[in-house]
Amino acid sequence: VSELEELLAGGDELPLPLDEQGSDKTSQEALSDDPIRTIYLKEATELIAQLSQELLNLEKEPDNTEVIHKVLRAAHTLKGSAATLGYTASRDVAHSMEELLQMVRDGEIVLDIQAIDVLLEATDGLDRLCKEVFRSGSEESDAGNLTVRLSASIDRLKKGVPQKSARDAGLGAVTGIEQASSDETDALREIFLEEARG
């Protein structure tokens, strides 16, 4: 059970949304007056829980395409729901997650521990934003740092900067293809030509 699910099940002990403070309504009664927000929060809770679990699974099996597709679908669905209701911070974080995961799915980049950690941090950020929506009816945190970190992860992985993979953690292996520098490539070419001439 996630922290957000506990909030939704907390009844009278939960804080009222700001626009309901001063009324005689309980938190659940106030929330029941906004069925669209209720549906969003319940769906978001399930999707965030799925993201957390599947990302942990991805740490163990970074090449598991089924898990990658599950995480991608969850991020895509959450992005759409947040965009529909105008929760722009959640939309932007989920979109950045989706962008990274699409590139993994398409084989453009390879996940490593650092990237999965950033995805997990983004998931925690989505959970925090959802709790804010429950409490006040709107997002209050600035999630820009999460989108920046996700974009930076994409750039790093596209450049092939070596990092330990989740699969080979502790074995000294790295993910991606480590490309030789141009100087190394030229040196190898010269050696090959010399051997060919001989």
Stockholm file with secondary structure:
# STOCKHOLM 1.0

chainA/1-198         VSELEELLAGGDELPLPLDEQGSDKTSQEALSDDPIRTIYLKEATELIAQLSQELLNLEKEPDNTEVIHKVLRAAHTLKGSAATLGYTASRDVAHSMEELLQMVRDGEIVLDIQAIDVLLEATDGLDRLCKEVFRSGSEESDAGNLTVRLSASIDRLKKGVPQKSARDAGLGAVTGIEQASSDETDALREIFLEEARG
#=GR chainA/1-198 SS CCHHHHHHTCGGGSCCCGGGTTSSCCHHHHHHTCHHHHHHHHHHHHHHHHHHHHHHHHHHCTTCHHHHHHHHHHHHHHHHHHHHHTCHHHHHHHHHHHHHHHHHHTTSSCCCHHHHHHHHHHHHHHHHHHHHHHHHSSCCSCCHHHHHHHHHHHHHHHTTCCCBCSTTTTTTCBSSCCCCCHHHHHHHHHHHHHHHHC
#=GC SS_cons         CCHHHHHHTCGGGSCCCGGGTTSSCCHHHHHHTCHHHHHHHHHHHHHHHHHHHHHHHHHHCTTCHHHHHHHHHHHHHHHHHHHHHTCHHHHHHHHHHHHHHHHHHTTSSCCCHHHHHHHHHHHHHHHHHHHHHHHHSSCCSCCHHHHHHHHHHHHHHHTTCCCBCSTTTTTTCBSSCCCCCHHHHHHHHHHHHHHHHC
//
